[in-house]
Amino acid sequence: MTVPQGPKPVPHQPLPSLGPRREALRAKGQFWTPSWLANAMAAWVTAAHPDVLFDPAVGPGTFFAAAREIGFTGAFAGFELDKSVLADAHRLGLRPLDLAGVRIADFIQGEVDGPYPAVISNPPYIRHHRLSDQQKRTLRQLATQSLGFPLDGRVGLHVYFLLKCLKHLAPEGRLAFLLPADVCEGVSSAAFWKGLAERYHLDAVITFEERAAPFPAVDTNAIVFLLSHRPPGRTVRWLQIQEPRTEAVLQALQGDPQSSAPVHQRELGELLATGLSRPPRLKGSSGVPLSAFARVMRGIATGANEFFFLTAAQLRQHGLDQQFFQRAIGRTRDCRDGRLRAEDLEALERAGRPTWLLSLGKQRLAELPDSLRAYLEEGERLGLPHRSLIKTRRPWYRMEARRRPGLLFAYLGRRDCRFIENRAGVVPLTGFLCVYPREDDDGYRERLWRALNDPRTIANLPFVGKSYGGGAIKVEPRQLDLLEIPTAVLSDVGLTRP
């Protein structure tokens, strides 16, 4: 593989943080690959000098330009749905002749000539809720034809791009795909990758440290998968790139001793069991799951925080009595450290943050004070009873019940201290999970809190959660049940299994 010199940058892609422009970007799923990574992927996939390189989502021609940069002289073929994006290809030095084999059409619906000896792509990242029912039916058929079974309905379009490309990969051909980490961490992930690993050779999985993230402005963790149409192997190279440079990727792939990137030769069975996006487990990291020590539930979903979750000033403004409310916490940023105390709630109140959650029991509406009835009538005028979550409640304004948990868990975030001791006695909203220790004892709760926040336990969170950009990890309740507290940590804090 040739290391290119002085790669041309891809055309600038503005990434609006929110609003209609950001929504339009999400709808198309177009996030352009940086030149340093495109060159590395093109170098690997064209190492055997194929006569044609295929891309099912050409975009502005990033991968084609990268291939030319490294000396590829073959032809190009592919699909692109957005003709206006393809028009940017000339800015990368591509000529009309280079694009003669690109069809302006939908790759998933279109007929593919193939097979192709080299396939490369950063497919559109379009999640399942943006797909129509007809599209989902078509995609389920594609999965059944490719794997022998359908995939879960929450799988995104990018996964099906990979499946269809593999169908058109020539024997001995190479494929390089850039995908989000959720393809390794979703409901269907284990079965999906096991099915592929039984049919193709998984050559390498390339992950990225935060400082080398290909899309630093996007809250998605990217991974490159290298596969070839050869008999399956027993081991897989698992890389962790630490510098955003073409040479850093290629040196790691080539086994160069000067490489700065950690490279692990992992058994295929271990990799599939652990998850392709996750690092190998450290010796001594296994232990006892959290479910042995505590019960986990999600926080309260109000359906309209702006109406049900109020500040002290709003209570006074509407003349609402605090006896019909309970203290609550909504945002993880409102917990500054690993303990939430009564004085922290007072500080939040002074800062104008909401800490009062409407909490009605079985009182009849007529039994409530006039001011509270008037407030609920205002909610009806706003149409709240017709919102999807709220309309399932009877009556619509009665919150789901939660006991005050001993510990809170920030289920999506980048913070180091994810477990919070609930000394303030609040109930959490959906930014947190409720952790109920199995023993109602302050000393037990304290020891469990220390064990859970131990760095050796926190290091196990990636093995039960989903990874996002910027080092964020999302952990759902049933996955948090499986978080292992290492045996050495249990011994150090003096925690024994109930």
N, C-alpha and C positions, 0 to 999 in steps of 0.2 A: 504494500500500500504506500502510495506516494503522499508525503506531507505537503500540502499546498502552501505557497508563500503569498502573503498579502491578499487574502480573500476579499472579494467585493461584498460590501454590506447589502443586506436585503433592503428594499424600500422601507422607509420609516412607516411603522404601523402605530397610529395613535391609539392608546388604550384608555378611553374615558372611564372614570371610576363608577359612574352611575348615570341614570337618566336614559332617554330614548336611544342615544347613540350606543351606550353600553348594552342595552337590551337588544338592539339590532345586531351587535357583534356576537352576543350569545346565541341568537337565533340562527346565524350562519355557522357558528362554531369555528370561525377562522382566526387562528392565532399563528402567526408566521414564525417559522423556525429560524433561530439566529444562525448566521453564516458559519460560525466556528463549529457548531454541532452538525449542520447540514453537510459540511465538507467531510467530517469524520464518518458520518453515516454513508455518504456517497463513496468514500474511499473503500470502506469494507464491502459494500454490496457490489462494486465493480472490480474487485481485486482480480477476478478470473477473466477479465476482459470480455464481458458479454457483448453481443451485437446490438442489444436494445435494452433501454432502461425504462421501466413502466412506473407511473405515479397515478394513482386513482383520484387524487385531489391536487391538481398541479398548482393552484393558487397563482402567485406571480412568477412561478418557475424557479423557486429557491433551490430545489434539489437538482434540477437540470443545470442551472448555472454553477452549482457546486461541483457537479460531475465534470463539466467543461474545465473548471478551475484546476482539477487534479489530473487532467489529461485524457479524459474519456472522449473517444472519437466516434462512438456508435450513435445509433438513432434513439429518439425519444418517442414514447407513446403514453397516452393517459387520457384522463377525463377532467373536466372542470365545468362546474355548473354556472359559475359567475363570470361571464365574458368580460366584464369591466375589470375584474381583478387580473385576469390573464393579460390584459392590455399593458400591465406594468412590466411584462417580461423584458421588454427592450431596455429597461433601465438596468437590468442585470447583465446586459450584453448578449442576450439571446436574439437570434435572427428568426424571421418568419419561417425559414426552412426547418429550424429546430423545433418549431411548434406544429409542423404539418401533421404530425401523428396524434395531436390532441383533439379530442372531441368535446364540443360544448354540449354536455348531456349529463344525466344522473348516472353515476357509476353503479349504484345498487340496482337500478332498474334496467340499465343498458346491457347490451350484448358485448362481451369481451372477446377480442380476437385470440390472444394468448395461445399456448402458454408462453410465459416470459421468463428469461433466465435471471433477471434482476428486477426486484420490486422494492420501491422505497416510498414512504409516505409519512406525513403528519396529517391524518384524516380529520375531518370536521368533528369537533368535540360537541356533539349535540346529545343532551341527556334525554331520557325516556319520556319525560312529561311534555316534550316538544314534538313528539312523534304522534301521528294520527293512528287511529285503530287499524286502518288499512295498511299503513306502513308496518305496524307491529306484527300483523298477520303475515305479511311478506317476509319479514325478518325472521320470524319463528320458523317458517318453512326453510329458509336458508340455513339456519342453525341445525335443524333436523337433518337436512341433506349432508351437511359437513361433518357433524359430530355424532349423529344418531339420536339426538335428543334436543328438545327446545331449551332455550335459555330463559331465565327469569325475566318477567316483563319490565323490570327496572334497569335492564342493560341498555347502555347508550348506543347510538348509531356507529360510533368509532369501532366498537367490537366487531360489528358485522362487516365493516370495511376490511378488517384483518381476515376474517373468515373467507370472504369472497376472493381476496387477493391470494390467499394460500391455495384456493381451488385452481388458480391460474398460474401457479408457480411451477416452472419446468423442473423435471428431475435434475438434481444437483444444483438447482438455482438457489439464489440467496435473497433474503427479504430483511429489510430494516424498517421498523415501525416505531414511531414516537407516539406514546399513549399516556393517558393519565393513570395515576396509581390505583384509581378505583377499579380498574379492570382486574386487579389482583386481590381486592379486599371486599368485593360485593358478595351477594348471596350465591350467585352461580360461579364464583371465581374458581373454587377448588375443582369442580367438575369440568369447567371450561378448559383450564390449563392442563389438567390430566388428560383430557381428550386430545388436545393439540400435541402434548408430549408423547402420546402413543402413536402419532401419525407423522410427526416431523422432528427434526433435530433442533433442539433449543441450544444455540451456540453460546449466547451471552445475554445477560441482563445488565443494563447500564443505569445506575441510579446516580443522583447528584446531591452533594452537600448543598446547604442553603446558599452559600456564596457562589456556587456554580449553577444555580437554578436557571434553566433555559428561558423561563417566563417569570421573572422576578415580580412583575406587576399583576400576575394572575394567581388567584388562590387555588391553584391546582399543582399537584406534585407530579412532574413529568418523569417518564421512564422510557428508555429505548430498548426494544426487544430485537435481537438478531436471531433469525431462524433460517434453516436451509432444508431443502427437500431431499433429505437423506434419512437413512434409518435412525431411529431415536438413539441417543447416547445415555450414558449413566451419570455423567457429571456435567455441570454447567458453570461457566465463568460468571461470577457476580462482582461487578465493579461499582465503586463509589467515587465518582469524579469530584475533585476538590478545586479545580481551576477551570474557568470557562475558556479553554483553548483547544483547538483541534489536536495539537500535538499531545496534550494530556490524555485525550481519549485513545488516540492511536497507539501511544506508547503502552498504555495499560492493556489494550487488546493484543498487542504483539508480545506482551510479557517482558518488555524492556526493563532491566533492573533499575534504570534511572527514573522510572515512572513514580509520580507522586501519589497516584491513586491506589488505595487498597484493592487488591484483587483476591477473591476467595474462590477456590475450586470446590464447589459444593455438590454433594450427592443429590441427584434429581429428586429422589424420594423425600429427603429432608427439606429441600427447597420448596417442593409442592406443599408439604405439610406445614411449613412455617409461613409461607406466602412469599411470592416472588419480589414484592416490594420491600420485604423486611430483612434486616441483617441477620447473620447467623446468631444463634443463641450463645451467650457466654457460658462457660463452665461454671456451675454453681448458681445459675440464675433461676433454676426451677425451684418450686416450693409448693406452698399450699394456696389454693385459690381463695379469693376474697369471699366467695359465697360461704365458706366454712365459718367466717367470722361476722358476716353482716349480710343484710338483705338490701337490695338496690331497687329503687323506683325512679322514674323520671319526675321532674318538677311539675308544677301546676301549669296547665295550658289554659289561659283565660279566654283566648279568642279575640280580646280587645283590651290590651294592657292600658291604653290611653283612657279607658272608661272605668275599668275595675281596679286599677293599681294607681293609687293617688298619693300626692304629697300632703303634708300637714296643712299647707296653705289652701289646697283644694278642698280639704275637709271643712275648713273654716268658711271658705267662700260659699259652699253649698249648705252649710249648717248641718253637716253630717256628724253623728255621734260615733266616737271611736269604738264603742262597744260592739258595733256591727262590722268591725274590721279586725284583721290580725296583722301582726308585723311580718313583712316579707322582704325578700331580696330578689332583684331582677337581673342585674348585669354582673358579670364576673369582675368587671373593672371596679365595681363598688366594694369588692373585698380586696383590700390592699395587701394583706398578708395571709398567713395560714390560720388565723383565728379571727372570728367575727364576734365582736363584743357589743354590749349595750351602748357604750360610748361611740362606737363606730356608726350605729344607727342614728344617734343624735347628730353626729357630724354630717351624715348624709342628709338628714332633715334640714340642717342649717344651710346646706348647699343646694336645697331645692330638689333633691332627688326623691322619687316616690318610695315609700316604705310601708304603706298601708294598703292591704288587699281586702276588698269586700268579701265578707265571710258570713253569709247568712245560713241559719239552720233551717228548721222546718216551720218557721213562722209563716202565718198567712199574711198576704199582702196588706190586709186591713189592719193587722196588728202592728205594722211598722209606722214609725213617725212620719208626719206629713212631709218633712224635708227629704227623707229617704224615698218615699213614694214618688215625690216630684222628680227626684233624680232618676229613678228607674223609668218613669214615663218619658223623660228626655232620651234615655237609651232606646226606647221603643220608637220615638220619632226619628232617631238616627238610623233605624233599620237593623239594629244589632241582633234582635231575635232571629233574623233571617240569614245571618252568617253561618257558613258551613259547620263550624265546630259548635257554636253557641246554640244552634237550633236543635242539637241532640240532647240538650239539658232540659230537665223539667223541675222547676221553672227555669227559664233561660238564664236568669241572673244568679242561680245557685252554683257556686264554685265546686269543683271536685275536691274531696277531702284528702288531706295529708296530715299525718302526725308530724310534729317537729322533729326532724332528723338530728341525730347526734353529730353527723358529719355531712358536709356538702362536697360535691365533686364538680369541678368546672369541666363539663363534658366536651367542649370544643374550645381550644385555646392554645396559646404558646407559653403560658406561664410555667415557671419551674414548680411552684407549689400548687398542685392541682387539688389536693384534699384540704378542706377547711373545717376547723373545729367550730361548731355552731354554738358558741357560748351566749349568743344573743337570743336564742330560742325562736328563730324565724322559720317560716316555710319558704322554699325557693320556687321561683318560676322556672320555665323550661331552659334557662341558661345553665341550670345545674341538674345534677342527679342527687336524689336523697339516698344517703347511706345510713342504714339503721343497724348499729352494732347489736349482736345477738345477746349481749349481756348489758343490762341497764345499770351500769356502774361507771362513775367518773374515771376511776383509775384504768379500767378496761378500755374505755373510749380514748383516753390519752395515749395508752400504749398502742392501740390500733392506729391512731392518727400518726404517731411517730413512725410506725412500721410502713404505713402507706406512703408517707412523704420521704422515706429513705431513698437516696439516689438509686440504690440497687433495685428497689421496687418500681420506681418511676421509669427505669430503663426497660422494664417489661411492658410498658404501655403500648409501644408500637406493635407488639405481637397480638394485641387484642383490639386495636383501633384502626381507623382509616386515616391515612396521612394526607395532608393538604399542604399548599404552598407556605413558605416561610416557617416550616417546622411545626405547623399546627397538627394536632391529632384529635380526631373525634371518636369518642367511645360511647356506644349505646349501652343501655342498662344490662342486657343479657351478656354483652361482651365484657363489661366491667366485672360481672360475676366471675369471669374466668381469669382475671388478673392474678398472677401468681406472686405471692409474697415469699421471697427466698427464705429458705430454712435458716440461714445465718442471720437474717434480719430478725426473724421471730425470736431467735435465741438472744440476740443483742438487746431487744427491748423487753424481754421477759413475757412474751405473749404466747399463751397456750391455746390450743384449739378447744372451743367450748364442748 
